[in-house]
Amino acid sequence: MPGRTPNPVPFVVQPGDGTPIEFPIGGSTLMKAHTWNTNGALAVFESVVPPKQGPALHIHTREDEMWYILDGQFRFKAGDALLRAPTGAFVFGPRGTPHCFQNVADTPGRLLAICTPSGVERFFEQYAELPDPGDPEAFAAIAHANWLEFVGPPLAVSDPL
């Protein structure tokens, strides 16, 4: 993987293009922008989220995270708020706020996630390298190393539909 570019240059990532990364909840994810081509400014992911799925409740201690719903029906838990987000909605999660989301539809949903500053992509890269992705200690270790802390279950468990 290339290093950071001191003077990033404009770029375009075409529809369907990007670097595939493994997403712990399944589905598919393409990295659209990374530390090395944004000089650390942001990371951008386009994810297809399986029906009724979403990540466990977690905290980013370093990044703000934003989501734009490209297609589908999602709900987000952020702090004490439970927010509905249909196609076209934008959601902001400030760093330090426990949050998670769930695709509440019976079909796959698509969202664009933006993290600023960049860096969280290392978590996904290291997750993909785990010999046993189901090992909770190894998972927690890479999360901690990348300024993430998992603090609760997914919405499907904490707040069933």
C-alpha positions in Angstrom: 0.0 0.0 0.0 1.4 3.4 -0.8 2.4 5.9 1.9 0.7 9.2 2.5 1.0 11.7 -0.3 2.3 15.0 1.0 0.4 16.9 -1.7 -2.7 14.9 -2.6 -3.9 15.2 -6.2 -7.5 15.3 -7.4 -8.9 11.8 -8.2 -12.0 10.1 -9.3 -13.2 6.6 -8.2 -15.6 5.3 -10.8 -18.9 3.7 -9.9 -18.2 0.1 -8.7 -14.5 0.8 -8.3 -12.5 1.0 -5.1 -10.5 -1.3 -2.9 -12.6 -4.2 -1.6 -12.3 -4.6 2.2 -13.8 -7.1 4.6 -16.7 -5.8 6.7 -17.2 -7.6 10.0 -21.0 -7.7 9.5 -20.9 -9.2 6.0 -22.0 -7.6 2.8 -19.4 -5.9 0.6 -17.4 -2.7 1.2 -15.3 -0.7 -1.2 -12.8 1.8 0.0 -13.2 4.9 -2.1 -10.7 7.2 -0.3 -7.9 6.3 2.1 -5.2 7.9 4.2 -2.7 7.6 1.4 -4.7 9.5 -1.2 -6.2 12.2 1.1 -3.1 13.0 3.1 -5.0 11.8 6.2 -8.0 14.1 5.8 -10.7 11.4 5.5 -11.6 7.8 4.7 -14.7 7.0 2.6 -16.4 3.6 2.3 -19.3 2.4 0.2 -21.0 -0.5 1.9 -23.8 -3.0 1.0 -25.4 -4.0 4.3 -27.3 -7.2 4.5 -30.9 -7.2 5.6 -31.4 -6.7 9.4 -27.6 -6.4 9.9 -25.4 -3.7 11.4 -22.3 -3.4 13.6 -22.2 -3.6 17.4 -22.4 -0.5 19.5 -19.0 1.2 19.4 -17.1 4.4 20.0 -14.6 6.2 17.8 -12.2 8.1 20.0 -10.4 9.7 17.1 -12.8 10.2 14.2 -16.1 11.8 13.5 -18.3 9.5 11.3 -20.9 10.5 8.8 -23.3 8.3 6.7 -25.2 9.1 3.6 -27.9 6.5 2.8 -27.6 5.6 -0.9 -30.4 3.1 -0.8 -32.6 1.5 1.8 -34.0 2.0 5.3 -31.6 2.3 8.2 -31.9 3.1 11.9 -29.0 4.5 14.0 -28.4 4.6 17.7 -26.2 7.5 18.7 -25.9 8.2 22.4 -29.5 7.9 23.7 -31.1 8.8 20.4 -32.7 6.3 18.0 -32.8 7.8 14.5 -34.5 6.7 11.3 -32.6 7.2 8.1 -34.2 6.4 4.7 -32.7 6.8 1.3 -31.2 10.2 0.9 -30.8 10.8 4.6 -27.5 12.1 6.2 -26.4 11.1 9.7 -23.6 12.6 11.8 -21.9 10.8 14.7 -19.4 12.8 16.6 -16.3 11.1 18.0 -16.8 9.8 21.5 -20.5 9.1 20.9 -21.5 5.4 21.3 -23.3 4.5 18.0 -24.3 1.7 15.7 -26.7 1.2 12.8 -29.0 -1.4 11.3 -30.5 -2.0 7.9 -34.1 -2.5 8.8 -35.3 -3.6 5.4 -35.7 -7.1 4.0 -33.3 -6.3 1.2 -29.7 -5.2 1.2 -29.1 -1.5 1.8 -26.3 0.8 0.6 -24.6 3.6 2.5 -21.6 5.8 2.1 -19.6 6.2 5.3 -17.1 9.1 5.8 -14.6 9.2 8.6 -12.5 12.3 9.4 -9.6 12.3 10.0 -8.7 9.1 8.2 -7.2 6.1 9.9 -10.2 3.8 10.7 -9.5 1.9 7.5 -6.6 0.2 9.3 -9.1 -1.5 11.5 -10.8 -3.1 8.5 -7.4 -4.0 6.9 -6.2 -5.7 10.1 -9.6 -7.4 10.6 -9.2 -9.0 7.2 -5.8 -10.4 8.2 -7.0 -12.1 11.4 -6.5 -15.8 11.3 -9.7 -16.3 13.3 -12.1 -13.3 12.8 -14.3 -14.8 15.5 -11.6 -14.5 18.2 -13.0 -11.8 20.5 -9.7 -10.9 22.1 -7.9 -10.4 18.8 -10.9 -8.4 17.5 -10.8 -6.2 20.6 -7.0 -5.7 20.3 -7.2 -4.4 16.7 -10.1 -2.2 17.6 -8.2 -0.7 20.5 -5.1 -0.2 18.3 -7.3 1.8 15.9 -9.0 4.1 18.4 -12.3 2.0 18.5 -14.0 0.5 21.5 -16.9 -1.9 21.2 -19.2 -1.2 24.1 -22.5 -3.1 23.4 -24.4 -5.4 21.1 -25.8 -4.6 17.6 -29.2 -2.9 17.4 -30.9 -6.2 16.4 -30.0 -7.4 19.9 -30.3 -4.3 22.1 -33.5 -2.9 20.4 -35.1 -5.7 18.4 -37.6 -4.6 15.7 
